C-alpha cells in the first residue's frame, strides 16, 4: 500500500553457545537412553541368539561368562591404570601386536588387557599376545550393566578400540568412568558408509564419547567427522608397520616345505565364499586356477588359506572332489607326504603371514567377491608379487596407492587371475619388480604404530579414572565432617608444626615421608619431634618416647614402631596430640613438630600442611561408605604443599595435576617414590607375598620394580594381626614368604624366627 511501512522485525530469540551445548547434551542423553531401553527390550532375543550360537558351535560356550562380564579373578585390578584394547577378530589382533609391544615399552607398569569378539580372534590373541598382554578375554555384550562390570573389574585409564567397532554403551560408560576412549586404525568402508549415514543422528550421540579418533587415512577421518566425532586425525594405517621378521615359520612346517622342495609356491590367502548370487566361490576359483597352473608346472605348491575356520572342511571336500592332491596343515606329521603338484590347505589360525616369505606370488582373497577385500600389506612387507580382484573397498586408499605405483595387479575374474599368476611365475624379472614396488609402498607409510602409542600415552596421562558409584550416604559423611571441623577449637603449640597428611584413609606413604623429612631436617641441624595417633594400638595412654625406644607394638601401633626404629626423633603417640605436644615441647624442646596424618586433625593448628596424593589411586572411589576419601579433592585448597607419591619416571600425570590445580592453583607440587634397597628373593627363587595395607597395590608395585614375581599375592585388611594358622597355610605354599616391614610387626614374635619370612621397607 502506498505510504505504508511494515513494522520493524522483532529480534528473534536465539541460543548462545551454552544453550546449544545444553540442547546437544540433552539430545545425546535421550538418544543413549533410548538405546539402553531398546537393549533391555531385546535382551530375551539376545539370549536366544546366544543359545543358537552355542548349539551351532560348542566352543562358543567356553567364553559365554566373559561375554556377560564375568572375568577371571586374576584380572581384577585393585587400582586404576590398566589399558583395555578391543580387537574384534584376527586382522585387528595382528595389527595390535606391534602397538601392544610399544605400549609395554612406554608404560611398563600398566596392565594390558585384550578383548576379542570372535573365536578365531580370541585364539589368535592367545597365541600372538600372551607375552605382551596381562590377560585376554571375550568382549562383553554391549549392555550397560555388563560393560560397567568389566570396567570395575579392569579399572582402565584408557580403552582402545581397533578399527570400526562402535558400541554405544561401551563408549558412554568408559567416558562416565573417567577413562579415555580412543579409536585406533579407524575406518568406515565404502560399503558400510551408507548405513552409517542413515543412522548419523544416532552416531552423533555416540562418537563424541571418543577422546580421540585415529583414522587410517584422510577419507576415513572425514567420515568420522561427518558422523559426529570431535577429535579426529589421520594417523595412518597400523598395518603398514607390519614387521615380516616378527613372524616365523613353524619348525614342523618349515621342515615339511624343505622336504617337499616345490619349484613354485602360490598362496591363495583369506579366500571367501560368495557375498551375492553373482559372486564366485573363491575356494573354487583357487582350485580352478591351481588346475590351470599345475598343467605346465609339475612341482607347483599352492597354499590355500580360507578366511573363515568353518570353511576349512568345505574347501577340503571341494579339492578332494576335483581329485587335487591335498594335505591339511592340521594333519601334518613328520612323515607327511604331498604329491606335487598339490595343495597345502592351511586350516589353522595365525600362520598365513609366515608363509608369504615362501611365495612367488600371492592372490589375496575377499577381492573377487563383494566383501571389500583384505589386507595386502603383509605380503607386500615380504616383497611378494600380489594379485587381487577389483573389490578393495575396505582398503581403498591402500589399493589406490598400490595401483598408482604399479605395485599390485588387479584382475576381474578367475580366468584373468590364472593368466596373471602364470605370467608372474614365468617372468621372474616382472615378478621381482612387482614385489619390490609393493615393498616400497609398504615401507613408505610406516609410523602409525608410534603415533598411536603416543596418543594413547597422552590420554593415559590425562585420565583420572573413578567409576561412578551409588553412594547415597556420602552427604551424611560430608555433613558429619563439616560439623566435626566446626566444633574443633585448634590449639597452637609453642614451636612450629608441620603436618604430613592426605585425603584418603591411609595408604599414601605418610610414614616414609615423615621419616624422610625427619632425616633431612636433622641433618640440617634441627631438633625434630614427631606426633602421631598410633592406629591399631590397644592402649589409650599418651606416650612420649625418646628416639630409638623399644616399646611393645600393642602399646604404640605399627607406624610409631617404624618411626622409633629409625632413631631420628622423639615420638609422641596420643589421640589428643595437642596436649602431648605441649608436654613434649617442654620436655624435649624441639625446634619443630612433624605431625603424622594431621590434615584432618583440626584440634591442632599447623604452620605448614603437606598433603600426599597417591598416584596409583588418587580418588579412592570417593567418600565413604562407597569410597575411601576422608575429604573430597576440593579440600586441597587448604594445602600449602602437595606431594605426588609412588610416581613413575617419565610420567607426566597431566590429568591429576589439572585436577589438583582446580582445587589449589598455587601450592607447589612435588613428586616422590620409594625405592627398595634390595630384592627380597634371589633370581628364580620361589616365594609368596602377603600384606595388610590400606593400599596393597603399592607393595605389589615395589616387587615388580625389583623384578620379583611372587607365586601368590595375598591381601589382608589394613593393620591385620596375623594368626599362626594364616601364616603356616601360606608357608605351605612357598618355601619363602615376603611381606612389608609394617606387616612384620603384626606377626607374633615367636613366629618371625620360626617361619621363613623376609620383609621390605
FENPE-V554818 format. One record per residue. N is the residue number from 0. PHI is phi in whole degrees, -180 to 180 (none if undefined). PSI is psi in whole degrees, 0 to 359 (none if undefined). BURIAL is + if it has 16 or more other C-alpha atoms within 10 Angstrom, else -. Layout:
BEGIN
n=<N | N>
phi=<PHI | PHI>
psi=<PSI | PSI>
burial=<BURIAL | BURIAL>
END
This chain:
BEGIN
n=<0 | 1 | 2 | 3 | 4 | 5 | 6 | 7 | 8 | 9 | 10 | 11 | 12 | 13 | 14 | 15 | 16 | 17 | 18 | 19 | 20 | 21 | 22 | 23 | 24 | 25 | 26 | 27 | 28 | 29 | 30 | 31 | 32 | 33 | 34 | 35 | 36 | 37 | 38 | 39 | 40 | 41 | 42 | 43 | 44 | 45 | 46 | 47 | 48 | 49 | 50 | 51 | 52 | 53 | 54 | 55 | 56 | 57 | 58 | 59 | 60 | 61 | 62 | 63 | 64 | 65 | 66 | 67 | 68 | 69 | 70 | 71 | 72 | 73 | 74 | 75 | 76 | 77 | 78 | 79 | 80 | 81 | 82 | 83 | 84 | 85 | 86 | 87 | 88 | 89 | 90 | 91 | 92 | 93 | 94 | 95 | 96 | 97 | 98 | 99 | 100 | 101 | 102 | 103 | 104 | 105 | 106 | 107 | 108 | 109 | 110 | 111 | 112 | 113 | 114 | 115 | 116 | 117 | 118 | 119 | 120 | 121 | 122 | 123 | 124 | 125 | 126 | 127 | 128 | 129 | 130 | 131 | 132 | 133 | 134 | 135 | 136 | 137 | 138 | 139 | 140 | 141 | 142 | 143 | 144 | 145 | 146 | 147 | 148 | 149 | 150 | 151 | 152 | 153 | 154 | 155 | 156 | 157 | 158 | 159 | 160 | 161 | 162 | 163 | 164 | 165 | 166 | 167 | 168 | 169 | 170 | 171 | 172 | 173 | 174 | 175 | 176 | 177 | 178 | 179 | 180 | 181 | 182 | 183 | 184 | 185 | 186 | 187 | 188 | 189 | 190 | 191 | 192 | 193 | 194 | 195 | 196 | 197 | 198 | 199 | 200 | 201 | 202 | 203 | 204 | 205 | 206 | 207 | 208 | 209 | 210 | 211 | 212 | 213 | 214 | 215 | 216 | 217 | 218 | 219 | 220 | 221 | 222 | 223 | 224 | 225 | 226 | 227 | 228 | 229 | 230 | 231 | 232 | 233 | 234 | 235 | 236 | 237 | 238 | 239 | 240 | 241 | 242 | 243 | 244 | 245 | 246 | 247 | 248 | 249 | 250 | 251 | 252 | 253 | 254 | 255 | 256 | 257 | 258 | 259 | 260 | 261 | 262 | 263 | 264 | 265 | 266 | 267 | 268 | 269 | 270 | 271 | 272 | 273 | 274 | 275 | 276 | 277 | 278 | 279 | 280 | 281 | 282 | 283 | 284 | 285 | 286 | 287 | 288 | 289 | 290 | 291 | 292 | 293 | 294 | 295 | 296 | 297 | 298 | 299 | 300 | 301 | 302 | 303 | 304 | 305 | 306 | 307 | 308 | 309 | 310 | 311 | 312 | 313 | 314 | 315 | 316 | 317 | 318 | 319 | 320 | 321 | 322 | 323 | 324 | 325 | 326 | 327 | 328 | 329 | 330 | 331 | 332 | 333 | 334 | 335 | 336 | 337 | 338 | 339 | 340 | 341 | 342 | 343 | 344 | 345 | 346 | 347 | 348 | 349 | 350 | 351 | 352 | 353 | 354 | 355 | 356 | 357 | 358 | 359 | 360 | 361 | 362 | 363 | 364 | 365 | 366 | 367 | 368 | 369 | 370 | 371 | 372 | 373 | 374 | 375 | 376 | 377 | 378 | 379 | 380 | 381 | 382 | 383 | 384 | 385 | 386 | 387 | 388 | 389 | 390 | 391 | 392 | 393 | 394 | 395 | 396 | 397 | 398 | 399 | 400 | 401 | 402 | 403 | 404 | 405 | 406 | 407 | 408 | 409 | 410 | 411 | 412 | 413 | 414 | 415 | 416 | 417 | 418 | 419 | 420 | 421 | 422 | 423 | 424 | 425 | 426 | 427 | 428 | 429 | 430 | 431 | 432 | 433 | 434 | 435 | 436 | 437 | 438 | 439 | 440 | 441 | 442 | 443 | 444 | 445 | 446 | 447 | 448 | 449 | 450 | 451 | 452 | 453 | 454 | 455 | 456 | 457 | 458 | 459 | 460 | 461 | 462 | 463 | 464 | 465 | 466 | 467 | 468 | 469 | 470 | 471 | 472 | 473 | 474 | 475 | 476 | 477 | 478 | 479 | 480 | 481 | 482 | 483 | 484 | 485 | 486 | 487 | 488 | 489 | 490 | 491 | 492 | 493 | 494 | 495 | 496 | 497 | 498 | 499 | 500 | 501 | 502 | 503 | 504 | 505 | 506 | 507 | 508 | 509 | 510 | 511 | 512 | 513 | 514 | 515 | 516 | 517 | 518 | 519 | 520 | 521 | 522 | 523 | 524 | 525 | 526 | 527 | 528 | 529 | 530 | 531 | 532 | 533 | 534 | 535 | 536 | 537 | 538 | 539 | 540 | 541 | 542 | 543 | 544 | 545 | 546 | 547 | 548 | 549 | 550 | 551 | 552 | 553 | 554 | 555 | 556 | 557 | 558 | 559 | 560 | 561 | 562 | 563 | 564 | 565 | 566 | 567 | 568 | 569 | 570 | 571 | 572 | 573 | 574 | 575 | 576 | 577 | 578 | 579 | 580 | 581 | 582 | 583 | 584 | 585 | 586 | 587 | 588 | 589 | 590 | 591 | 592 | 593 | 594 | 595 | 596 | 597 | 598 | 599 | 600 | 601 | 602 | 603 | 604 | 605 | 606 | 607 | 608 | 609 | 610 | 611 | 612 | 613 | 614 | 615 | 616 | 617 | 618 | 619 | 620 | 621 | 622 | 623 | 624 | 625 | 626 | 627 | 628 | 629 | 630 | 631 | 632 | 633 | 634 | 635 | 636 | 637 | 638 | 639 | 640 | 641 | 642 | 643 | 644 | 645 | 646 | 647 | 648 | 649 | 650 | 651 | 652 | 653 | 654 | 655 | 656 | 657 | 658 | 659 | 660 | 661 | 662 | 663 | 664 | 665 | 666 | 667 | 668 | 669 | 670 | 671 | 672 | 673 | 674 | 675 | 676 | 677 | 678 | 679 | 680 | 681 | 682 | 683 | 684 | 685 | 686 | 687 | 688 | 689 | 690 | 691 | 692 | 693 | 694 | 695 | 696 | 697 | 698 | 699 | 700 | 701 | 702 | 703 | 704 | 705 | 706 | 707 | 708 | 709 | 710 | 711 | 712 | 713 | 714 | 715 | 716 | 717 | 718 | 719 | 720 | 721 | 722 | 723 | 724 | 725 | 726 | 727 | 728 | 729 | 730 | 731 | 732 | 733 | 734 | 735 | 736 | 737 | 738 | 739 | 740 | 741 | 742 | 743 | 744 | 745 | 746 | 747 | 748 | 749 | 750 | 751 | 752 | 753 | 754 | 755 | 756 | 757 | 758 | 759 | 760>
phi=<none | -62 | 80 | -98 | -113 | -64 | -65 | -61 | -66 | -73 | -62 | -82 | -63 | -125 | -109 | -80 | -60 | -62 | -65 | -62 | -63 | -64 | -65 | -63 | -65 | -64 | -64 | -60 | -62 | -66 | -61 | -69 | -65 | -64 | -62 | -65 | -64 | -64 | -60 | -67 | -66 | -91 | -56 | -59 | -67 | -63 | -62 | -64 | -62 | -64 | -62 | -64 | -63 | -66 | -65 | -76 | -147 | -63 | -62 | -66 | -65 | -61 | -106 | -65 | -61 | -67 | -66 | -97 | 90 | -93 | -90 | -58 | -56 | -65 | -81 | -65 | -102 | -86 | -134 | -72 | 127 | -83 | -124 | -111 | -109 | -105 | -122 | -59 | -149 | -59 | -60 | -69 | -63 | -63 | -65 | -81 | -59 | -67 | -64 | -63 | -62 | -69 | -66 | -62 | -71 | -82 | -127 | -63 | -89 | -82 | -65 | -115 | -117 | -125 | -114 | -134 | -96 | -100 | -63 | -64 | -64 | -63 | -65 | -64 | -62 | -64 | -75 | -90 | -114 | -61 | -82 | -108 | -92 | -68 | -163 | -124 | -151 | -78 | -63 | -73 | -63 | -83 | -115 | -54 | -69 | -75 | -62 | -61 | -61 | -67 | -63 | -68 | -73 | -91 | 49 | -74 | -90 | -137 | -112 | -107 | -111 | -84 | 65 | -110 | -76 | -121 | -114 | -55 | -69 | -61 | -63 | -70 | -69 | -63 | -61 | -66 | -78 | 90 | -79 | -108 | -114 | -131 | -92 | -115 | 62 | -64 | -151 | -131 | -71 | -57 | -68 | -83 | -57 | -58 | -66 | -63 | -66 | -63 | -107 | -58 | -58 | -78 | -68 | -68 | -89 | -98 | -65 | -61 | -71 | -79 | -68 | -146 | -124 | -101 | -82 | -69 | -155 | -69 | -62 | -64 | -61 | -64 | -69 | -65 | -63 | -60 | -91 | 108 | -67 | -99 | -100 | -119 | -148 | -86 | -104 | 89 | -100 | -57 | -70 | -66 | -89 | -57 | -104 | -62 | -75 | -81 | -115 | -124 | -66 | -56 | -55 | -66 | -70 | -62 | -64 | -63 | -65 | -65 | -68 | -71 | 50 | -71 | -79 | -136 | -125 | -117 | -106 | -108 | -105 | 55 | -69 | -131 | -76 | -62 | -101 | -139 | -61 | -85 | -79 | -81 | -91 | -67 | -68 | -66 | -60 | -61 | -64 | -66 | -62 | -58 | -60 | -69 | -69 | -68 | -59 | -114 | -136 | -68 | -116 | -83 | -121 | -106 | -101 | -106 | -125 | -60 | -68 | -103 | -58 | -69 | -93 | -59 | -68 | -62 | -65 | -62 | -64 | -63 | -65 | -63 | -64 | -90 | 73 | -88 | -56 | -143 | -134 | -83 | -57 | -67 | -99 | -66 | -130 | -59 | -103 | -63 | -125 | -143 | -63 | -103 | -68 | -158 | -123 | -95 | -87 | -84 | -99 | -130 | -107 | 95 | -106 | -59 | -59 | -73 | -85 | -61 | -64 | -94 | -92 | -81 | -149 | -132 | -102 | -95 | -75 | 74 | -116 | -86 | -103 | -84 | -125 | 88 | 87 | -131 | -66 | -101 | -73 | -65 | -64 | -64 | -65 | -88 | 74 | -82 | -80 | -115 | -123 | -132 | -82 | -79 | -92 | -130 | -62 | -70 | -133 | -59 | -69 | -63 | -61 | -63 | -65 | -67 | -66 | -63 | -89 | 66 | -103 | -152 | -105 | -111 | -121 | -105 | -157 | -64 | -63 | -65 | -61 | -62 | -64 | -67 | -64 | -62 | -63 | -67 | -67 | -86 | -127 | -57 | -65 | -65 | -62 | -67 | -65 | -64 | -65 | -66 | -66 | -63 | -64 | -64 | -64 | -66 | -74 | -71 | -116 | -73 | 118 | -65 | -63 | -64 | -66 | -65 | -62 | -62 | -65 | -66 | -63 | -61 | -67 | -60 | -72 | -81 | -78 | -132 | -67 | -158 | -56 | -63 | -126 | -72 | -140 | -67 | -92 | -58 | -61 | -65 | -62 | -61 | -68 | -63 | -66 | -64 | -65 | -60 | -68 | -65 | -83 | -77 | -119 | -65 | -104 | -106 | -88 | -73 | -125 | -60 | -121 | -111 | -93 | -116 | -134 | -157 | -95 | -95 | -86 | 84 | 85 | -106 | 95 | -65 | -61 | -59 | -69 | -60 | -63 | -64 | -65 | -61 | -65 | -66 | -68 | -64 | -64 | -81 | 99 | -90 | -95 | -111 | -128 | -118 | -113 | -145 | -79 | 85 | -66 | 83 | -85 | -89 | -95 | -103 | -69 | -63 | -124 | -114 | -115 | -71 | -57 | 80 | -63 | -106 | -135 | -57 | -60 | -66 | -86 | -116 | 90 | -74 | -59 | -59 | -62 | -67 | -67 | -68 | -59 | -66 | 66 | -96 | -158 | -67 | -125 | -108 | -120 | -168 | -73 | -98 | -78 | -66 | -64 | -67 | -63 | -63 | -62 | -70 | -62 | -78 | -86 | -92 | 55 | -76 | -79 | -161 | -107 | -100 | -98 | -75 | 57 | -111 | -66 | -104 | -93 | -76 | -76 | -128 | -78 | -113 | -96 | -148 | -106 | -100 | -116 | -97 | -121 | -79 | -69 | -67 | -154 | -68 | -96 | 53 | 78 | 92 | -75 | -64 | -85 | -74 | -118 | -125 | -89 | -70 | -134 | -77 | -61 | -63 | -65 | -63 | -60 | -85 | -74 | -93 | -153 | -122 | -123 | -84 | -102 | 57 | -79 | -111 | -60 | 72 | -88 | -101 | 54 | -58 | -65 | -66 | -65 | -62 | -63 | -64 | -66 | -67 | -88 | -146 | -74 | -118 | -62 | -62 | -116 | -115 | -122 | -146 | -153 | -102 | -113 | -71 | -72 | -149 | -68 | -80 | -144 | -71 | -55 | 85 | -73 | -85 | -152 | -112 | -122 | -152 | -162 | -129 | -122 | -65 | -130 | -63 | -64 | -65 | -68 | -62 | -65 | -63 | -61 | -64 | -61 | -86 | 77 | -108 | -120 | -71 | -68 | -152 | -136 | -102 | -115 | -118 | -62 | -59 | 65 | -67 | -95 | -81 | -98 | -63 | -63 | -63 | -70 | -67 | -64 | -71 | -63 | -73 | -94 | -154 | -70 | -146 | -118 | -129 | -140 | -91 | -61 | -66 | -67 | -60 | -68 | -96 | -101 | -51 | -58 | -68 | -90 | -63 | -87 | -80 | -112 | -78 | -120 | -110 | -131 | -118 | -62>
psi=<139 | 134 | 359 | 129 | 126 | 149 | 148 | 139 | 134 | 141 | 131 | 138 | 138 | 177 | 133 | 179 | 321 | 320 | 318 | 318 | 321 | 315 | 318 | 318 | 319 | 319 | 318 | 313 | 318 | 317 | 314 | 326 | 319 | 320 | 317 | 320 | 318 | 322 | 319 | 320 | 323 | 4 | 317 | 322 | 325 | 320 | 320 | 320 | 316 | 320 | 320 | 319 | 319 | 318 | 326 | 325 | 107 | 337 | 336 | 334 | 327 | 331 | 11 | 320 | 320 | 326 | 339 | 12 | 7 | 92 | 161 | 143 | 328 | 340 | 346 | 128 | 131 | 345 | 155 | 166 | 8 | 172 | 127 | 117 | 126 | 118 | 109 | 316 | 201 | 311 | 318 | 324 | 315 | 317 | 331 | 345 | 309 | 325 | 316 | 320 | 320 | 321 | 321 | 324 | 319 | 328 | 71 | 335 | 351 | 124 | 136 | 122 | 143 | 130 | 150 | 155 | 326 | 158 | 317 | 319 | 319 | 317 | 317 | 318 | 320 | 324 | 312 | 334 | 6 | 329 | 348 | 323 | 141 | 327 | 151 | 136 | 167 | 138 | 144 | 154 | 148 | 64 | 136 | 314 | 331 | 315 | 318 | 321 | 317 | 318 | 321 | 327 | 315 | 333 | 56 | 151 | 330 | 136 | 123 | 122 | 121 | 130 | 245 | 15 | 112 | 102 | 111 | 314 | 322 | 314 | 312 | 317 | 327 | 314 | 317 | 334 | 351 | 355 | 167 | 141 | 133 | 134 | 124 | 139 | 33 | 139 | 150 | 112 | 162 | 321 | 322 | 339 | 315 | 323 | 318 | 320 | 323 | 331 | 24 | 323 | 327 | 313 | 336 | 342 | 340 | 311 | 333 | 344 | 343 | 122 | 328 | 147 | 115 | 98 | 156 | 327 | 176 | 329 | 313 | 321 | 317 | 323 | 321 | 319 | 319 | 328 | 6 | 358 | 145 | 302 | 89 | 140 | 154 | 104 | 0 | 173 | 123 | 331 | 342 | 337 | 10 | 129 | 111 | 336 | 349 | 350 | 136 | 138 | 133 | 135 | 321 | 320 | 320 | 318 | 320 | 314 | 323 | 321 | 320 | 320 | 61 | 153 | 324 | 143 | 124 | 131 | 127 | 99 | 144 | 43 | 150 | 155 | 172 | 146 | 338 | 166 | 330 | 354 | 148 | 166 | 118 | 335 | 321 | 320 | 315 | 320 | 318 | 317 | 317 | 314 | 319 | 318 | 321 | 337 | 328 | 7 | 90 | 342 | 38 | 138 | 126 | 133 | 115 | 121 | 90 | 144 | 321 | 132 | 327 | 350 | 355 | 308 | 325 | 315 | 320 | 315 | 322 | 314 | 317 | 321 | 331 | 1 | 24 | 127 | 135 | 140 | 126 | 133 | 323 | 342 | 6 | 131 | 169 | 339 | 5 | 142 | 152 | 112 | 139 | 145 | 144 | 177 | 129 | 113 | 113 | 86 | 43 | 169 | 133 | 4 | 350 | 315 | 326 | 338 | 346 | 329 | 339 | 354 | 140 | 325 | 152 | 129 | 122 | 120 | 180 | 10 | 339 | 340 | 163 | 67 | 8 | 355 | 173 | 170 | 124 | 3 | 330 | 309 | 328 | 320 | 337 | 358 | 30 | 151 | 123 | 137 | 135 | 165 | 188 | 344 | 97 | 35 | 329 | 341 | 47 | 315 | 321 | 313 | 318 | 317 | 318 | 318 | 319 | 328 | 0 | 34 | 5 | 150 | 131 | 130 | 164 | 341 | 179 | 321 | 315 | 325 | 313 | 320 | 314 | 318 | 320 | 318 | 318 | 321 | 328 | 348 | 85 | 323 | 315 | 318 | 315 | 322 | 319 | 317 | 323 | 319 | 322 | 318 | 319 | 319 | 319 | 320 | 332 | 341 | 27 | 164 | 351 | 325 | 315 | 319 | 319 | 317 | 319 | 319 | 319 | 317 | 320 | 316 | 324 | 319 | 332 | 335 | 141 | 81 | 138 | 87 | 137 | 138 | 150 | 113 | 64 | 341 | 1 | 320 | 329 | 315 | 315 | 317 | 319 | 321 | 317 | 320 | 317 | 318 | 320 | 327 | 347 | 143 | 95 | 135 | 148 | 134 | 161 | 351 | 160 | 147 | 125 | 117 | 137 | 106 | 191 | 179 | 339 | 170 | 69 | 171 | 19 | 357 | 31 | 316 | 312 | 325 | 319 | 315 | 318 | 315 | 319 | 319 | 312 | 320 | 322 | 316 | 332 | 359 | 8 | 146 | 116 | 143 | 151 | 134 | 130 | 158 | 318 | 65 | 142 | 5 | 154 | 340 | 146 | 359 | 129 | 139 | 128 | 105 | 137 | 161 | 134 | 5 | 146 | 114 | 144 | 146 | 322 | 342 | 338 | 329 | 171 | 313 | 316 | 328 | 319 | 323 | 319 | 318 | 326 | 335 | 28 | 333 | 158 | 147 | 128 | 130 | 117 | 154 | 319 | 92 | 340 | 313 | 315 | 326 | 319 | 319 | 313 | 329 | 324 | 322 | 315 | 332 | 56 | 160 | 332 | 160 | 140 | 119 | 107 | 129 | 57 | 5 | 329 | 12 | 81 | 356 | 350 | 126 | 137 | 152 | 338 | 125 | 112 | 124 | 129 | 138 | 122 | 115 | 341 | 323 | 76 | 330 | 345 | 25 | 6 | 196 | 159 | 158 | 350 | 323 | 193 | 21 | 127 | 319 | 156 | 168 | 335 | 338 | 345 | 346 | 338 | 348 | 143 | 335 | 137 | 135 | 123 | 122 | 159 | 42 | 159 | 147 | 147 | 2 | 146 | 332 | 41 | 313 | 319 | 317 | 321 | 320 | 317 | 317 | 332 | 329 | 327 | 98 | 345 | 335 | 136 | 143 | 124 | 165 | 148 | 159 | 150 | 128 | 126 | 143 | 321 | 153 | 142 | 350 | 150 | 156 | 128 | 350 | 133 | 131 | 159 | 151 | 148 | 156 | 159 | 79 | 158 | 330 | 81 | 336 | 338 | 322 | 319 | 319 | 322 | 316 | 318 | 320 | 326 | 1 | 25 | 132 | 107 | 154 | 329 | 160 | 107 | 136 | 131 | 166 | 156 | 140 | 26 | 136 | 117 | 138 | 162 | 323 | 315 | 316 | 317 | 327 | 319 | 322 | 334 | 343 | 344 | 147 | 347 | 144 | 144 | 133 | 188 | 162 | 324 | 316 | 328 | 328 | 339 | 12 | 132 | 135 | 324 | 338 | 341 | 321 | 337 | 334 | 149 | 82 | 124 | 158 | 154 | 146 | none>
burial=<- | - | - | - | - | - | - | - | - | - | - | - | - | - | - | - | - | - | - | - | - | - | - | - | - | - | + | + | - | - | + | + | - | - | + | + | - | - | + | - | - | - | - | - | - | - | - | - | - | - | - | - | - | - | - | - | - | - | - | + | - | - | + | + | - | + | + | + | + | + | + | - | - | - | + | - | + | - | + | + | + | + | + | + | + | + | + | + | + | + | + | + | + | + | + | + | + | + | + | + | + | + | + | + | - | - | + | - | - | + | + | + | + | + | + | + | + | + | + | + | + | + | + | + | + | + | - | + | + | - | - | + | + | + | + | + | + | + | + | + | + | + | + | + | - | + | + | + | + | + | + | + | + | + | + | + | + | + | + | + | + | + | + | + | - | + | - | + | + | + | + | + | + | + | + | + | + | + | + | + | + | + | + | + | + | + | + | + | + | - | - | - | - | - | - | + | - | - | - | - | - | + | + | + | + | + | + | + | + | + | + | + | + | + | + | + | + | + | - | + | + | + | + | + | + | - | + | + | + | + | + | + | + | + | + | + | + | + | + | + | + | + | - | + | - | - | + | - | + | - | - | - | + | - | - | + | - | - | - | + | - | + | - | + | + | + | + | + | + | + | + | + | + | + | - | - | - | - | - | + | + | + | + | + | + | + | + | + | + | + | + | - | + | + | - | - | + | - | + | + | + | + | + | + | + | + | + | - | - | - | + | + | - | - | + | + | - | - | + | - | - | - | - | + | - | + | + | + | + | - | - | - | - | - | - | - | - | - | - | + | + | + | + | + | + | + | + | + | + | + | + | + | + | + | + | + | + | + | + | + | + | + | + | + | + | + | + | + | + | + | + | + | + | + | + | + | + | + | + | + | + | + | + | + | + | + | + | + | + | + | + | + | + | + | + | + | + | + | + | - | - | + | - | - | - | + | + | + | + | + | + | - | + | + | - | - | + | + | - | + | + | + | - | + | + | - | - | - | - | - | + | + | + | + | + | + | + | + | + | + | + | + | + | - | - | + | + | + | + | + | + | + | + | - | + | + | + | + | + | + | + | + | + | + | + | + | + | - | - | - | - | - | - | + | - | - | - | - | - | - | - | - | - | - | - | - | - | - | - | - | - | + | + | - | + | + | + | + | + | + | + | + | + | + | + | + | + | + | + | + | + | + | + | + | + | - | + | + | + | - | + | - | - | - | - | - | + | + | + | + | + | + | + | + | + | + | + | - | - | - | - | + | + | + | + | + | + | + | + | - | - | - | + | + | + | + | + | + | + | + | + | + | + | + | - | - | + | + | + | + | + | + | + | + | + | - | + | + | + | + | + | + | - | + | + | - | - | + | - | + | + | + | + | + | + | + | + | + | + | + | + | + | + | + | + | + | + | + | + | + | + | + | + | + | + | + | + | + | + | + | + | + | + | + | - | + | + | + | + | + | + | - | + | - | + | + | - | - | + | + | + | + | + | + | + | + | + | + | - | - | - | - | + | + | + | + | + | - | - | + | + | - | + | + | - | - | + | - | + | - | - | + | - | - | - | - | - | - | - | + | + | - | - | - | - | + | + | + | + | + | + | + | + | + | + | + | + | + | + | + | - | + | + | - | - | + | - | + | + | + | - | - | + | - | + | - | - | + | + | - | - | + | - | - | - | - | + | - | - | + | + | - | - | + | - | + | + | + | + | + | + | + | + | + | + | + | + | - | - | - | - | - | - | - | - | - | + | + | - | + | ->
END
